[in-house]
Amino acid sequence: MNPSAAALYAERILAQLPRVLGQIDREPLSPTAGCADRTYWAWKFVDFPAPRFQEAVCALAYAWATPLPGSPYHRDANLLEWIERALTWWSSRQHSDGSFDEAYPFERSLAATSFTTFYVSEALLLLGDALSPATRARAERSIAAAGRWLARNDETHGFLSNHLAAALAACWHAHRLTGERALEQRAHHFRDKILREQSREGWYREYEGADPGYQTHGSFYLARYAELSQDGALAGSLERSFLFLAHFVHPDGSLGGEYASRNTQTYYPAAFEMSAHSSHTAAWIAETMRASVIDGSAAGVSAVDAWNQYPLLNNLVFAHRAVSDPARLELIAREPDPERSFTHFSEAGLACVRRRRYEAVVATKKGGVIKVWDRETGLLAYSDSGWVGRSAGGSLVATQSFDPSRKIRVEPGAIELEGDAVCVSRPTFTPLTFLGFRSFSLTIGRFPAAARWIKALLVHLLVYRKRSGGFSLARRIEFGENAVRVVDRLRGEARLSELLRAARFATIHMGSSRYFVPNELRGGRSEAAAEDRADPSDLATGVLRERSIRFE
């Protein structure tokens, strides 16, 4: 048991619960009783209640079942009633085939089905016999139906390891409940699929590559499944995951960023706290990142919107439970290879450089995105997400693009790369396009094949599509003992009204990215410096820009 860590997590959990309860319709006779989507039931600004907000039942069940210090929630009868209503509402949103929607009607989302089923199952474990027989029976029927749907369906629009890990854990819960062999086999299907795609470098695939933020999330479901099932097949995989992630725990307490495949900067602590008894690396990450849970140096529950509030809050629950175990024997925290100076994860396209005064991460396959930290102050010293241009009509182009075929030369002292800029899609709904999309989802989109088609199309347009932006970048990054030098050469025929080197910028759709982290205020730079701007009319003859980051 780690009393100080337990107090840390308990405080964070309790601080969020009033906000959580305020999201739930707690009136017993309300037609939306138990709905946790306040925008739907209270504000009435949207036409569709999102089932994923029902994941709040896990944290609430933990608060009901656990005597947290100073908690008014333990064994409270009113809280138990509200949880029961939330469970009932969750079941009411399930399609007859067992699936749930996430973003729009008749989506039949593997993510929503997996995540909500997992957290409802965990809530039922926490509440035990305290639930009324009718509520428990209905929730259990929904869990079984969701598991059977997962046994017949898969993620088809992209490879997202954290979704598949949640599906694995949800299927195992459904198997544990029903005893059905097919659900156990499906859990193993998801497990094996994740392991087949895990890089030899340790990272789990998220769309086109590695994303440390999401990997902290996905690793939790794998660790929880291993804990529930006693399946030893994941032990080596998780250790490789931890060894990879240790390279992206930054001096300022942040993790991830624009160099990652999905640009996320969220940190989920539970997998590391749960594994601290068996992995020195997990123990090091857990211990090092506890300060970030307190001050938000990595995007946490206080920084995110409602869509990520509950996964992060529930993750704190499992972290708290791990550190509160009286039988816990935490290993000595040990950073892997603390004397390393250069590590190139060639499959991920990520290079990690460490010198006495600074650390840097470069995305070699993503246009040379680079972040540099001062090791003495712990602050972010430089953030560079590539060059961004805007046309007179307002459309954007950028050099930040994942391209595994780009020309790259990587050495410990210098990295060189070349590649074309791409068009950036930043669409938002208008009343007319929203009406069209809703009309589709409520008619043709009711059919599962059509629902899969539209989701694949949206992901292609928002994530995978690469259209030429009209100019190219050749970047050379040099790593001295006390300085980093970035030399850029841009050339092309693009007709732009503005061209700048952006400290922070994302080129693909990802709702879980671009949350605020403190290093946006305390470190990095603005885009106002002359060396970070260029006259677009010079692209035809070539633009040369140089940046030096010195540590004296």
C-alpha positions in Angstrom: 0.0 0.0 0.0 1.2 3.5 -0.8 -0.7 5.9 1.5 0.5 9.1 -0.2 -0.4 7.9 -3.6 -3.7 6.7 -2.4 -4.5 10.1 -0.9 -3.5 11.8 -4.2 -5.9 9.7 -6.3 -8.7 9.9 -3.7 -8.5 13.6 -3.7 -8.7 13.8 -7.4 -11.7 11.4 -7.6 -13.7 13.2 -4.9 -13.1 16.6 -6.5 -14.8 15.5 -9.7 -17.9 13.8 -8.3 -20.1 16.9 -7.8 -19.5 17.7 -11.5 -20.3 14.1 -12.4 -23.5 14.0 -10.5 -24.6 17.3 -12.0 -24.4 15.7 -15.4 -27.0 13.1 -14.5 -30.8 13.6 -14.5 -31.5 12.5 -11.0 -35.3 13.1 -10.9 -37.1 9.7 -10.5 -40.1 10.4 -12.7 -38.3 12.3 -15.5 -38.5 10.7 -18.9 -34.7 11.0 -19.1 -34.0 9.8 -15.5 -30.5 8.5 -15.3 -29.3 10.1 -18.5 -25.7 11.5 -18.0 -25.7 13.7 -21.1 -26.7 17.0 -19.7 -26.5 18.8 -23.0 -29.3 16.5 -24.1 -31.6 16.3 -21.1 -31.1 19.7 -19.4 -30.0 22.2 -22.1 -31.8 20.3 -24.9 -29.3 21.6 -27.4 -28.8 18.2 -29.1 -31.1 15.6 -30.5 -29.2 12.5 -29.5 -28.1 11.4 -26.0 -24.6 9.9 -26.1 -24.5 6.5 -24.3 -20.8 6.9 -23.5 -21.5 9.4 -20.7 -23.1 6.5 -18.8 -19.5 5.3 -18.1 -19.9 7.6 -15.0 -21.5 4.7 -13.2 -18.1 3.1 -12.6 -16.6 6.0 -10.6 -19.9 6.5 -8.8 -20.1 2.8 -7.8 -16.5 3.1 -6.5 -17.4 6.1 -4.4 -20.5 4.3 -3.1 -18.6 1.1 -2.2 -15.3 2.6 -0.9 -14.8 4.6 2.3 -12.6 7.3 0.7 -11.3 9.8 3.4 -13.8 12.5 4.0 -16.2 11.1 1.4 -20.0 11.7 1.9 -20.8 9.1 -0.8 -19.9 5.9 0.9 -23.0 3.7 1.2 -25.3 6.6 0.5 -28.8 5.5 -0.4 -29.5 8.4 -2.7 -26.3 7.8 -4.7 -27.3 4.1 -5.1 -30.7 5.1 -6.6 -29.0 7.5 -9.0 -26.6 4.8 -10.1 -29.5 2.4 -10.7 -31.3 5.0 -12.9 -28.1 5.5 -14.9 -27.7 1.8 -15.4 -31.3 1.6 -16.6 -30.8 4.5 -19.0 -27.8 2.8 -20.4 -29.7 -0.4 -21.2 -32.5 1.6 -22.8 -30.1 3.0 -25.4 -29.0 -0.4 -26.6 -30.0 -1.5 -30.1 -31.8 -4.8 -30.4 -28.7 -6.3 -31.9 -26.7 -5.5 -28.7 -24.7 -2.5 -30.0 -24.5 1.1 -28.8 -24.0 4.3 -30.7 -21.3 6.9 -29.9 -21.5 10.0 -32.1 -24.7 9.7 -34.0 -27.9 7.5 -34.3 -27.5 4.0 -35.7 -23.7 4.2 -35.7 -23.4 0.8 -34.0 -20.0 1.7 -32.6 -17.5 -0.9 -31.4 -15.9 1.8 -29.2 -19.2 2.8 -27.5 -20.3 -0.8 -27.1 -16.9 -1.9 -25.7 -16.2 1.0 -23.3 -19.7 1.3 -21.8 -20.0 -2.5 -21.4 -16.7 -2.6 -19.6 -17.4 0.1 -17.2 -21.0 -1.0 -16.5 -19.6 -4.5 -15.8 -17.0 -3.0 -13.3 -19.8 -1.1 -11.6 -21.8 -4.2 -11.1 -18.8 -5.9 -9.5 -18.4 -3.0 -7.1 -22.0 -2.8 -6.1 -22.6 -6.5 -5.6 -25.9 -7.4 -4.1 -26.7 -3.8 -3.2 -28.4 -3.4 -6.6 -32.0 -4.2 -6.9 -32.6 -7.6 -8.6 -34.5 -6.0 -11.5 -31.7 -3.5 -12.3 -29.0 -6.0 -12.1 -30.9 -8.5 -14.3 -31.5 -5.9 -16.9 -27.9 -4.7 -16.9 -26.6 -8.2 -17.1 -28.8 -8.9 -20.1 -27.4 -5.8 -21.8 -23.8 -6.9 -21.0 -24.5 -10.3 -22.5 -26.1 -8.9 -25.6 -23.3 -6.4 -26.1 -20.7 -9.2 -25.8 -22.5 -11.2 -28.4 -22.6 -8.2 -30.8 -18.8 -7.8 -30.2 -18.4 -11.5 -31.0 -19.9 -10.8 -34.5 -18.4 -7.4 -35.2 -15.0 -5.8 -35.4 -13.4 -2.3 -36.0 -13.4 -1.8 -39.7 -12.5 1.9 -40.3 -9.0 1.7 -38.9 -6.7 -0.1 -36.4 -7.2 1.5 -32.9 -5.5 -0.6 -30.3 -7.2 1.1 -27.4 -10.7 0.3 -28.8 -9.7 -3.3 -29.3 -8.3 -3.5 -25.8 -11.6 -2.3 -24.4 -13.4 -4.8 -26.6 -11.2 -7.5 -25.2 -12.0 -6.6 -21.6 -15.7 -6.2 -22.3 -15.9 -9.6 -24.0 -14.2 -11.1 -21.0 -16.7 -9.5 -18.6 -19.5 -10.9 -20.8 -17.9 -14.3 -20.7 -17.4 -14.2 -17.0 -21.1 -13.3 -16.6 -22.6 -15.9 -19.0 -19.9 -18.6 -19.2 -20.3 -18.7 -23.0 -17.3 -20.1 -24.7 -17.8 -18.0 -27.8 -17.2 -14.8 -25.7 -14.0 -16.2 -24.3 -12.8 -17.0 -27.8 -13.7 -13.5 -29.0 -11.8 -12.0 -26.1 -8.8 -14.0 -27.3 -9.4 -12.8 -30.9 -9.1 -9.2 -29.8 -6.1 -10.0 -27.6 -4.2 -11.8 -30.4 -5.1 -9.1 -32.9 -3.5 -6.4 -30.7 -0.4 -8.5 -30.1 0.0 -9.2 -33.8 0.0 -5.5 -34.6 2.2 -4.5 -31.6 5.5 -3.2 -33.0 8.7 -5.0 -32.0 9.6 -1.5 -30.6 6.8 -1.9 -28.0 4.1 0.4 -29.2 0.5 -0.5 -29.9 -0.8 0.7 -33.3 -3.2 3.7 -33.4 -4.2 4.4 -37.0 -0.9 4.9 -38.8 1.6 4.7 -35.9 2.4 5.1 -32.2 0.6 7.4 -29.9 1.9 7.4 -26.3 -1.1 9.2 -24.9 -3.6 6.6 -26.2 -1.1 3.9 -25.4 -1.4 4.7 -21.7 -5.2 4.3 -22.1 -5.1 1.1 -24.1 -2.5 -0.5 -21.8 -5.0 -0.2 -18.9 -7.6 -2.4 -20.5 -4.9 -5.0 -21.3 -3.7 -4.9 -17.7 -7.2 -5.2 -16.3 -8.0 -8.1 -18.6 -4.8 -9.8 -17.5 -5.7 -9.2 -13.8 -9.3 -10.6 -14.3 -8.4 -13.6 -16.5 -5.0 -14.5 -15.1 -3.9 -14.7 -18.7 -0.1 -14.5 -18.7 0.2 -14.0 -22.4 0.1 -10.2 -22.0 2.9 -9.8 -19.4 5.7 -9.5 -22.0 3.7 -7.3 -24.2 2.9 -4.9 -21.5 6.5 -4.7 -20.4 7.5 -3.8 -23.9 4.8 -1.2 -23.9 6.2 0.4 -20.7 9.7 0.4 -22.0 8.6 2.3 -25.1 6.5 4.8 -23.1 9.3 5.6 -20.7 11.0 7.5 -23.6 8.1 9.9 -23.8 7.8 10.9 -20.2 9.1 14.5 -20.6 11.1 16.6 -18.1 8.1 19.0 -17.7 5.7 16.2 -16.8 4.0 16.1 -20.1 3.6 13.1 -22.3 2.9 12.8 -26.0 2.0 15.7 -28.3 2.0 16.6 -32.0 4.8 14.1 -32.8 2.4 11.2 -32.1 0.1 9.5 -34.6 -3.0 11.0 -33.0 -1.5 14.1 -31.3 -2.8 13.2 -27.8 -1.2 14.5 -24.6 -3.4 12.6 -22.1 -2.0 10.4 -19.4 -3.9 7.5 -17.8 -2.0 6.3 -14.7 -3.8 3.0 -13.9 -1.9 0.6 -16.0 1.4 1.7 -14.4 0.1 1.7 -10.8 -1.5 -1.8 -11.4 1.9 -3.1 -12.8 4.2 -1.4 -10.3 4.5 -4.7 -8.3 5.9 -6.6 -11.4 7.7 -4.0 -13.5 10.4 -1.6 -12.5 9.6 0.5 -15.5 5.9 0.7 -14.7 6.9 1.7 -11.2 9.1 4.5 -12.5 6.4 5.9 -14.8 3.8 5.7 -12.1 6.1 7.5 -9.5 7.4 10.1 -12.0 4.0 11.0 -13.4 2.1 11.3 -10.1 3.1 15.0 -10.0 1.5 15.4 -13.4 -1.8 14.0 -12.1 -1.7 16.7 -9.4 -0.7 19.7 -11.5 -2.0 18.7 -14.9 1.3 18.8 -16.7 -0.1 16.0 -18.8 -3.7 16.5 -19.9 -5.8 14.9 -17.2 -9.4 14.8 -15.9 -9.5 18.6 -15.1 -8.4 19.6 -18.6 -10.6 17.4 -20.8 -14.2 17.8 -22.0 -17.1 15.5 -21.1 -16.1 12.9 -23.8 -12.9 12.0 -22.0 -13.9 13.0 -18.5 -15.2 9.6 -17.6 -12.5 7.4 -19.0 -9.9 9.5 -17.2 -11.9 9.6 -13.9 -12.5 5.9 -14.0 -8.8 5.4 -14.6 -8.1 7.3 -11.4 -10.4 4.8 -9.7 -8.3 1.8 -10.8 -5.1 3.7 -9.9 -6.4 4.4 -6.5 -7.5 0.8 -6.0 -4.1 -0.5 -7.0 -2.1 1.8 -4.6 -4.6 1.1 -1.8 -4.1 -2.7 -1.9 -2.7 -3.6 1.6 -0.8 -6.5 0.0 0.9 -4.3 -2.6 4.6 -4.6 -2.8 5.8 -1.9 -5.2 9.1 -2.5 -6.9 11.9 0.0 -6.9 11.2 2.6 -9.6 13.9 2.3 -12.2 14.1 4.3 -15.4 15.2 2.1 -18.3 18.6 3.1 -19.7 18.9 6.5 -17.9 22.3 7.1 -19.7 20.9 6.8 -23.2 21.8 9.6 -25.6 20.0 8.6 -28.8 17.2 6.1 -29.5 15.6 5.8 -32.9 12.3 3.9 -33.1 12.4 3.5 -36.9 9.1 1.8 -37.2 7.3 4.5 -35.2 9.3 7.2 -36.9 10.3 8.7 -33.6 13.8 9.7 -32.5 14.6 10.5 -28.9 17.8 12.6 -28.2 19.2 13.2 -24.7 22.1 15.5 -23.9 23.3 16.8 -20.6 21.2 20.0 -20.9 18.3 19.0 -23.1 16.0 16.3 -24.4 14.3 16.2 -27.8 11.8 14.1 -29.6 11.6 14.2 -33.4 8.8 12.7 -35.6 10.9 11.6 -38.6 7.9 10.2 -40.6 5.7 13.2 -39.7 7.5 16.1 -41.3 10.1 16.6 -38.6 7.9 17.7 -35.8 10.2 18.4 -32.9 10.0 19.3 -29.2 12.9 20.2 -27.0 13.0 20.4 -23.2 15.6 22.1 -20.9 16.7 19.3 -18.5 17.9 21.8 -15.8 14.7 23.9 -15.6 12.3 21.1 -16.8 10.6 23.5 -19.1 9.7 23.1 -22.8 12.2 25.1 -24.7 11.0 24.7 -28.2 8.0 23.3 -30.0 7.8 23.0 -33.7 4.8 21.3 -35.4 6.0 22.2 -39.0 5.1 24.9 -41.5 1.5 25.9 -42.0 0.2 28.0 -44.9 -3.2 29.6 -45.6 -4.6 30.5 -48.9 -6.6 33.7 -49.7 -9.7 31.5 -49.5 -8.8 30.3 -46.0 -7.9 26.7 -46.8 -4.8 25.4 -45.0 -1.8 23.4 -46.0 1.0 22.0 -43.7 4.2 20.0 -43.7 3.0 17.9 -40.8 1.9 14.6 -42.4 2.6 11.0 -41.6 4.4 9.5 -44.6 6.3 6.3 -44.1 7.8 6.6 -47.6 9.4 10.0 -47.1 13.1 10.4 -47.6 14.8 10.2 -44.1 18.4 10.1 -42.9 18.8 9.5 -39.2 22.1 9.7 -37.3 22.8 10.4 -33.6 24.1 13.9 -34.4 21.7 14.9 -37.2 18.4 14.1 -38.8 17.5 15.0 -42.4 14.1 14.5 -44.1 12.1 15.7 -47.1 8.5 15.7 -48.0 5.5 17.5 -49.5 3.0 19.6 -47.7 -0.5 18.4 -47.6 -4.0 20.0 -47.6 -5.5 20.2 -44.1 -9.2 19.4 -43.6 -10.9 21.3 -40.8 -14.6 20.8 -41.6 -17.4 21.7 -39.1 -21.1 21.2 -39.5 -23.4 23.8 -40.8 -27.2 23.6 -40.1 -27.7 22.3 -43.7 -24.9 19.7 -43.7 -26.0 18.5 -40.2 -29.5 18.1 -41.5 -28.2 16.1 -44.4 -26.0 13.9 -42.2 -28.9 13.2 -39.7 -31.3 12.4 -42.6 -28.8 9.8 -43.9 -28.2 8.3 -40.4 -31.9 8.0 -39.7 -32.7 6.4 -43.1 -30.1 4.6 -45.1 -27.7 4.7 -42.2 -30.0 2.5 -40.1 -28.6 -0.5 -42.1 -25.3 -1.8 -40.5 -23.5 -2.0 -43.9 -24.3 1.6 -44.6 -23.3 2.7 -41.1 -19.9 1.0 -41.6 -19.5 2.7 -45.0 -20.2 6.2 -43.8 -17.8 5.8 -40.9 -15.0 4.5 -43.2 -15.6 7.4 -45.5 -15.4 10.0 -42.7 -12.2 8.5 -41.4 -10.7 8.5 -44.8 -11.5 12.1 -45.3 -10.5 13.3 -41.9 -7.5 11.1 -41.2 -6.0 9.2 -44.1 -6.5 11.4 -47.2 -3.3 13.2 -48.3 -3.6 15.8 -51.0 -0.6 17.8 -52.2 -0.3 21.3 -50.6 1.8 22.7 -53.4 5.2 23.0 -51.7 7.9 20.8 -50.1 10.1 20.9 -47.0 13.6 19.8 -46.6 14.6 19.9 -42.9 17.9 19.2 -41.2 18.1 19.0 -37.4 21.5 19.1 -35.8 22.1 18.0 -32.2 25.1 19.6 -30.5 26.1 19.2 -26.9 24.4 22.5 -25.8 22.3 23.5 -28.8 19.8 22.2 -31.3 19.8 23.7 -34.8 16.8 23.4 -37.3 17.4 24.4 -40.9 14.4 24.4 -43.3 14.3 24.8 -47.0 10.9 25.3 -48.6 10.1 25.4 -52.3 7.0 25.2 -54.4 4.2 26.8 -56.4 1.5 27.1 -53.7 -0.3 30.4 -53.8 -0.7 31.4 -50.1 -1.5 34.5 -48.2 0.5 33.5 -45.1 3.2 31.0 -44.2 4.5 30.3 -40.7 6.3 27.7 -38.6 3.7 26.7 -36.0 4.5 25.8 -32.4 1.4 23.7 -32.1 -0.7 22.4 -34.9 -2.6 19.2 -35.8 -3.5 18.1 -39.3 -5.9 15.2 -38.7 -9.2 15.0 -37.0 -8.8 13.8 -33.4 -11.2 15.0 -30.7 -8.9 13.7 -27.9 -6.0 16.0 -29.0 -5.3 19.7 -28.4 -6.4 19.8 -24.8 -4.6 22.5 -22.8 -1.4 21.6 -21.0 0.6 24.1 -19.0 3.7 24.0 -21.2 1.7 26.0 -23.7 2.1 29.0 -21.3 5.5 28.3 -19.6 7.5 27.0 -22.5 8.0 26.8 -26.2 7.5 29.9 -28.2 5.0 32.1 -30.2 4.8 32.2 -33.9 5.7 35.9 -34.0 9.5 35.7 -34.6 10.8 36.6 -38.0 12.6 33.3 -38.4 9.3 31.5 -38.0 7.5 33.4 -40.8 8.1 33.5 -44.6 6.8 35.5 -47.5 4.8 32.9 -49.6 5.8 34.6 -52.8 9.3 33.5 -52.2 8.4 29.8 -52.4 9.0 29.7 -56.2 12.7 30.6 -55.7 13.0 28.9 -52.3 12.8 29.9 -48.7 15.6 29.2 -46.2 14.9 29.5 -42.4 17.1 28.6 -39.5 16.3 28.2 -35.8 18.9 27.6 -33.0 17.9 26.6 -29.5 20.9 27.1 -27.1 21.5 26.0 -23.6 24.3 27.9 -21.9 
